Structure formats: C-alpha cells, structure tokens
C-alpha cells in the first residue's frame, strides 16, 4: 500500500458491482482498497426494503470504523435517497454505476481530507444577523426574509443564507414559496459529518440567490441540539458572507446562543405601548448579558402617522430614536407573503422595500468583522 493514501472498503452484495467499484478505486490516484479494518471510506450497498442496511450505516459511524460512508443501491428510489441525505450521507450511487461520478466523488473526498489535514482551508468570515420579535405578529419573518434577499441583491457574488429558527411558526418557506426537504434540526443531528458538500445538498436555493434552511416541524427546542446547532451555525458562517436568522420570539437556550453568536441583533417592534414595553425589556436583558449598544438594532415595523403612539411618544419612552422605521404597507406586504415572493420582486419601488434595502446596505457596510469574537457573554450555559 502506498503511504499516505486514502483507503476504501466495500460491503457490496452484487458481485459485478463490487468488482466494478474495486477497479474504479484502484484506478484513482491516491486511493487503495482494503479488505478489513479501519478505512477512510466505506461504500455500503443498501436496499430500501431492508431496515438493517441503515442500521449498519449507524453502526459504522458510531464505531468510527470509517471516516466517511457512501451508499449505492440497485433501484432508483427517491425516498431512499432522501433518507440517505437525512442520515448525512454525502454520495449516493445508483446502479449501474457511472464511473465518472464515482471517480469525481473519490477525488473530492480525497481533496477535502488532505485540505483538512494540512489545515489550509480558506473560509469566509461571515456576518450573522439575528432578527427577534418583541412579541408574535410584529413582522419578524417579513424583516428577516427581505433583509436576506436585500443583502443578496446588493452583489450577485455574495453568498447569503437564511436560517429559520422560529419555533412557534417557522414560516420562511411560505414567504419564499420553497419546499425544502430538510430542516436545521436534521443538519444539527449530522453535525459531526458536516461539510460544504453535505450542507449545499440540503439547503434550498431561492431564485433571489438566498439559501434557505427551515425550522423543524414540532420540535421542542429542549431536544438536546444546542451544541450541535452551535456547530452548524459556525460552519454556515465559514461558508456564507451573511447569515440571517429568523429567531422568532426570544426565549430559551438556543435564543441565548443566537444572541452570543450574532454580530448584530435586530429587535422588531410595532408602534404600540405593549410593543415599546417589550422592546425596552429586551434591550435591558441584552445589555445585562454584555451586548454592546451598537450591536442592538431597533426596528419599528408598520410605522405610519396614524400609529397608536406618535414619534414623540416613542422617543420619550425609548429615550432615543428608533434605529429604523419601516413604513406600514399592508397591501404590498401581504401580497408578497401570499404569493411567496420577496418585496424586491413584488414591489421593488415601494417605500417599504426601499427602506428595508437601505437597512440591508447600512448593516452590510458597517460590518468589517474586526471586532468579531471580542464580545463576551457570561453565564449563558
């Protein structure tokens, strides 16, 4: 065996496929085939009708006998492919095999392994914006969705992700008319095998260029995923220029972590007495946790001259002006939501769209990353 090569082991039932895979592996520079023992890659044949196949997959991972696992199957089966992706499998080959696909997968895995070993991976220094609502129904998702699409619109080369962590509703996919197959909880459960290939395969790319990762359905936030979610968010920061998080209403362990990781925290309120009271309370909590005032961005949504509180009353209550005032435009906003489109597509010339784009440009222009990581929140966990 050549020193330093990647090693692959096969658990294949079909003799022809096993022979073909062995020949392909031996033909790829930097790869060797082994019959037993720990290996870089285990290629496992599965059958959607046999539950023990996925049990074997879990066993291989738990025992760490293989650094990575690829799957192959005889018959095309979309449900089997979805299950494999949810299990964190990066490559899935249908039979008969396409040699070029297998070769490319082996080369890609080899490049990744060597890059990690050499610690020479160039990653982004992404900026995280988390949008919290002072209460339900204040337009938190509207702000988060249109902030993300606004950031993507500024520069076509920017990579923007939108992560839905609103446990109560999780409506980001509805706002953008996308139907993702995976949620961030499923990604978190596979955090130990997280890489760019896997994450790209589960993110849903919207026409705006934003990559969407929705909230899980029916998940209790105390489901033991806090540490795994931290890994996912850190990895997303390394992949994207901007990560916008719809945090919903602020509460719970994961909220405290989102507060910690965020470069800017947007607090959305409506011009009402309960809204201002909740906003003041949240600002006080954040400051007690050590969050600098300049990292807290107050957003007054649905603002107009007929609001229940006047600008003067708001200034008196808040002791300063609201950072951003988003005008009330019920017709355009609801039309965009109902059609599953961002405001930039539905009403590009509306005042509400222009103001959100202005806010996106200001937030992006002020973030240079030089102070990232210096904030300390004590006693969060």
Secondary structure as UniProt FT lines:
FT   TURN            3..4
FT   STRAND          6..11
FT   HELIX           15..27
FT   TURN            29..30
FT   STRAND          31..33
FT   STRAND          39..45
FT   TURN            48..49
FT   HELIX           51..63
FT   STRAND          66..73
FT   HELIX           78..86
FT   TURN            87..88
FT   STRAND          92..94
FT   HELIX           99..117
FT   TURN            118..119
FT   STRAND          127..133
FT   TURN            136..137
FT   HELIX           140..154
FT   TURN            156..157
FT   STRAND          160..164
FT   HELIX           172..176
FT   HELIX           184..189
FT   HELIX           191..193
FT   HELIX           196..202
FT   STRAND          204..205
FT   TURN            207..208
FT   STRAND          211..214
FT   TURN            221..222
FT   HELIX           226..239
FT   STRAND          242..249
FT   HELIX           252..261
FT   STRAND          264..270
FT   HELIX           273..288
FT   TURN            289..290
FT   HELIX           293..295
FT   STRAND          296..303
FT   TURN            305..306
FT   HELIX           311..318
FT   STRAND          324..327
FT   HELIX           330..339
FT   HELIX           343..346
FT   TURN            348..349
FT   HELIX           351..366
FT   TURN            370..373
//
